[in-house]
Amino acid sequence: MADLKQLMDHEVLMAFASYATIILCKMMLLSPATAFQRLTKKVFANPEDTAGFGKGENAKKFLRTDDRVERVRRAHLNDLENIVPFLGIGLLYSLSGPDLSTALMHFRIFLGARIYHTIAYLTPLPQPNRALAFIIGYGVTLSMAYRLLRSRLYL
């Protein structure tokens, strides 16, 4: 079993940890962004969230949807759907002994695609911007999975 010092000396694993931290922080920022949009637009999903804005029928008018709030929320959900597989496959890929430059290429392209996807979602940029960003990020995860299975297949 590798000790912590050996893992810290593993360049690809440390690169993965760096990019994973950046992408997780980006994803985490969408939670307060959603809350900010909800508060500034006074748009809430749950009755108890409207308590500070009135009672009874007066509070019900704040139970609605808003396009800006929904865009941030959907961007966050899309991150969850794509970043979680990247983290699992990326970790296994990193531990499989890939070339550092190839691994960095995968990590950088994924990070760029996810940042661009968020920008395309929130701005909003016209399609196919968001779709291309999604496909590129998804393709990176599939590429790592393919390389991992090809090099370390134990079926």
C-alpha positions in Angstrom: 0.0 0.0 0.0 1.3 3.4 -1.0 1.9 5.8 1.8 0.8 9.5 1.6 4.3 10.7 0.6 4.4 8.4 -2.4 0.9 9.7 -3.4 2.1 13.3 -3.1 5.0 12.5 -5.3 2.7 11.1 -8.0 2.6 13.9 -10.5 -0.5 12.9 -12.4 -2.4 12.3 -9.2 -1.4 15.7 -7.9 -2.4 17.3 -11.3 -5.7 15.6 -11.1 -6.2 16.8 -7.5 -5.4 20.4 -8.6 -7.9 20.3 -11.5 -10.5 18.5 -9.5 -10.3 21.1 -6.8 -10.7 23.9 -9.3 -13.7 22.3 -11.0 -15.4 21.5 -7.7 -14.9 25.1 -6.5 -16.5 26.3 -9.8 -19.4 23.9 -9.2 -19.8 25.0 -5.6 -20.0 28.7 -6.7 -23.3 27.9 -8.5 -25.1 27.2 -5.2 -24.7 30.7 -3.8 -25.3 32.0 -7.3 -28.7 30.3 -7.3 -29.4 31.6 -3.8 -28.4 35.1 -4.9 -30.7 35.0 -8.0 -33.6 33.7 -5.8 -33.1 36.5 -3.3 -32.7 39.3 -5.7 -35.6 38.2 -7.9 -37.7 37.1 -4.9 -38.4 33.8 -6.5 -38.7 30.8 -4.2 -39.4 27.1 -4.5 -40.7 26.3 -1.0 -43.4 28.1 1.1 -41.1 28.3 4.1 -38.6 30.3 2.1 -41.1 33.1 1.6 -41.6 33.8 5.4 -39.5 36.9 5.4 -41.6 38.4 2.6 -45.1 38.1 4.0 -47.8 35.8 5.2 -50.5 33.8 3.6 -51.6 34.9 0.1 -49.0 37.7 0.1 -46.2 35.1 0.4 -47.7 32.9 -2.3 -46.8 35.3 -5.0 -43.1 34.6 -4.3 -43.6 30.9 -5.1 -42.9 30.9 -8.8 -40.2 30.2 -11.3 -37.9 32.7 -13.1 -35.7 32.1 -16.1 -32.5 33.5 -14.6 -32.9 31.4 -11.4 -33.7 28.3 -13.5 -30.6 28.9 -15.7 -28.2 28.9 -12.8 -30.0 25.9 -11.2 -29.8 23.9 -14.4 -26.2 24.8 -15.0 -25.5 23.5 -11.5 -27.4 20.3 -12.1 -25.5 19.8 -15.4 -22.3 20.2 -13.5 -23.3 17.5 -11.0 -24.2 15.2 -13.9 -20.8 15.7 -15.6 -18.3 16.5 -12.9 -19.1 13.4 -10.7 -18.2 10.9 -13.5 -15.1 13.0 -14.3 -14.0 12.7 -10.7 -14.4 9.0 -10.5 -13.0 8.1 -13.8 -10.3 10.8 -13.6 -9.1 9.4 -10.3 -8.8 5.8 -11.6 -7.2 7.1 -14.8 -4.7 9.1 -12.8 -3.7 6.0 -10.8 -3.3 3.9 -13.9 0.0 5.5 -14.8 -0.8 7.7 -17.8 1.7 10.0 -19.4 1.7 13.4 -17.5 1.3 15.5 -20.6 -1.7 13.4 -21.9 -3.3 13.5 -18.5 -2.8 17.3 -18.2 -4.4 17.7 -21.7 -7.5 15.7 -20.5 -7.8 17.7 -17.3 -7.3 21.1 -18.9 -9.7 20.4 -21.7 -12.4 19.2 -19.3 -11.9 22.3 -17.1 -12.1 24.6 -20.0 -15.2 22.9 -21.4 -17.0 23.1 -18.1 -16.2 26.7 -17.5 -17.3 27.5 -21.1 -20.5 25.5 -20.6 -21.3 27.5 -17.5 -20.7 30.8 -19.3 -22.7 29.6 -22.3 -25.6 28.6 -20.0 -25.7 31.8 -17.9 -25.0 34.4 -20.6 -26.9 32.7 -22.5 -24.9 32.1 -25.7 -26.8 30.7 -28.7 -26.6 27.0 -29.4 -24.5 25.1 -30.3 -22.1 26.7 -27.8 -23.5 24.9 -24.8 -23.9 21.6 -26.6 -20.4 21.7 -27.9 -19.0 22.5 -24.5 -21.0 19.6 -23.0 -19.8 17.2 -25.8 -16.2 18.1 -25.4 -16.3 17.6 -21.6 -18.2 14.4 -21.9 -15.7 13.2 -24.6 -12.8 13.9 -22.3 -14.3 11.7 -19.6 -15.0 8.9 -22.2 -11.5 9.2 -23.5 -10.1 8.7 -20.0 -12.4 5.7 -19.5 -11.3 4.2 -22.8 -7.6 4.7 -22.0 -8.1 3.2 -18.5 -10.0 0.2 -19.8 -7.6 -0.4 -22.7 -4.5 -0.2 -20.5 -5.9 -1.9 -17.3 -8.7 -4.2 -18.4 -9.4 -6.9 -15.9 -12.7 -8.3 -17.1 
